[in-house]
């Protein structure tokens, strides 16, 4: 987090200080929203809002540091997203396929374009189209959430080795899908 004094901001947020709540929100919201857009583009803002409501309700019970707080926020978001996807699957069973596809296609959001998130959104959408959902989760939690393999493993209920394997497979698949001819430097070993 970019907060100078996370503990002070957290304590102030618990007591209802608006500046502290805004600071926590501004620090995590862009990453949270990008994560939710990966799987629920049309509902990402609503899911983020539900996440922050749940987080605010749980602030009094929360105990931990910055990393624990990020983990807490992303865990809540992931649960909201899973609940939403469950509802969509149930609705899909009740309605025709064309109706579901119509609600799942992301619409153009002029505000997002103006803010400059279009390229990132497109990259996340392409990644979501190429990879299985669990691999997308791993990549986004590692990149956007800033979590270690062990932390992601705890979030998604897998072992750290499985997370590293999923990440390596996802990155290999993305590398195959987007070969780069512009790389002129020797390839360096990447530690997962």
N, C-alpha and C positions, 0 to 999 in steps of 0.2 A: 504494500500500500504506500501511497505517497504522503500519508499523514505524518506530520512531525512527531506527534505524541499520541499514538493510537490509544493507549490506556486512558488518557485524559478525555479524548474524544468519545470513547466508549462509555465512560462514566457519565459524561455530560449528556450523551444520547439517552442513556437509561433514565436520567432525570428530566428528559424532555427538552433539552436545549436544542433549538432549531439549527443553529450553526453546526452542531456536531452530527446531527442526523443528515444534514445536507452534505457534510464532508464525507461521511461514510458512504452515502448514496453516490455522490459524484465519483468517488474513487473506484467503486465496483460496478456501477451500472453499465458502462460501455462494454465491459467484458461479459457481464451477465447477459445483456441483451444479445450480443453476438452469439453466445452459446445457445440461447433459446431460439434464435432465428435459424439455427442450423437444422432444427427438426420441426419447428412450428412457426414458419415465417409469418403467417397471417395473425397468429395469436401471441407472438413473442412479447409484445408490449403489455398485453393483458396478463400474461403469465409472470412477467417481471413485476408488475404491480402487485399481483397476488403474493409473489415471493416476498416483497418488501413489507407487505402487511403482516405476513406470518413471521418474518424476521423481527419486526417491531414488537409483536406480541411476545416473542421469545427472548427479547433482550434481557429481561429481568432474570431469566434462568440461565442465560449464556455465561459460561465461564471459560476463559482461554485468552490466547494472544491473537495477534493479527492473522496468522496462518489458520488458527482454529476458527476465527470469524469468517474468513474467506471460505473455508471448508463448510461451515455452518450455512452460509448464504447459498453456495452452490448445491449443497445437499437439498435444501428446501426447494430450490429452483428445479432441480432434477426430479424431485418427487411431484411437483406441480406439473411438470412436463409429462411425466409418465402417466399421471392421472388424466391429463388432457388427451394424450394419445389413446388411452384405454376407452375414453368416451367416444373418440373418433372411430375406433374400431367397432364399438357397439353400434354407433350410428350407421357405419358402412354396412353392417349386416342388415339393418332395418331399411336403408334407402338404396336406390340404384347407384351403381358405380359412377355414372356421369355426374351425379350431384356431389359426391365426395371429392372427385377430381376437381370439380369447379371450386370447391372451398379450399383445396390444398394448394392451388397455384398462387404464388405470391403476386400481389398487385404492385403497381408502381407507386412509390411513396415519394412525392416531390421533396418533402422535408428531409428525408434521409439522403437523397441525392444532394441537396443543398448543403447538408452537413458534411458530406464527403465520405459516407460509409458504403457507397455503392460497390466499389471495387472489393472491399472486404466481404460484403454480403454475397457478391457473385462468387468469390472464391469459396466461401463456406457452402454455398448452394451446390457448386460443382463437386466439392469434396463429399457432400452428403449424397449426391447422385452416384458417385463412384465407389463409395465405401459402405460396408454394412454399418448399421446404426451404432453398434458397440464400439467399432473402431473410430467413428466420428466423435463419439463421446470421449474416448481416450485422448485423441488429438486435441480436441477443444478444451478439455479440462487441463491438459498439460500446458497448452499454449495460452489460452485465455484466462484460465483459472490460476495458472502458475504453480500447479501442484506437482509434487514429485510422483514417481511411479507408485510408491507405497501409499501416498495419500489418495491417488486416483483409485488404487486397488480397494482401499477402505470405502471410498464413495460408491463404487459400483459393485462391490461385493465379490471381487476377484482377488487372486494372488498378485503380488508385485511382478513376479516373473511373467505371468500371463499378460499383464498390462504392457510390459516391455515388449513382449512378443507381438501383441496386437498393434502396438505403435510401430514397430519395425515393419510389419506386414503392410500397414496402412501407408507408411512413408514409401515403401517399395512400390506399392500399387500406384500411388500418386506420381512417383518418379517415372514409371512406365507410361502413364497417361499424359504426362507433360514433359517429354524429353527436352532438354535444353541444349541447343547448339552454341549458345553464347558463353558457356563456361570455358574459360581459358586457363584458369589456375588448376593445379592438380587437386584432385578430390581428397578432402581430409576426413579422417576417421571421426565419426560422430558417436559420442557416448550417450547411451540411452539410460 
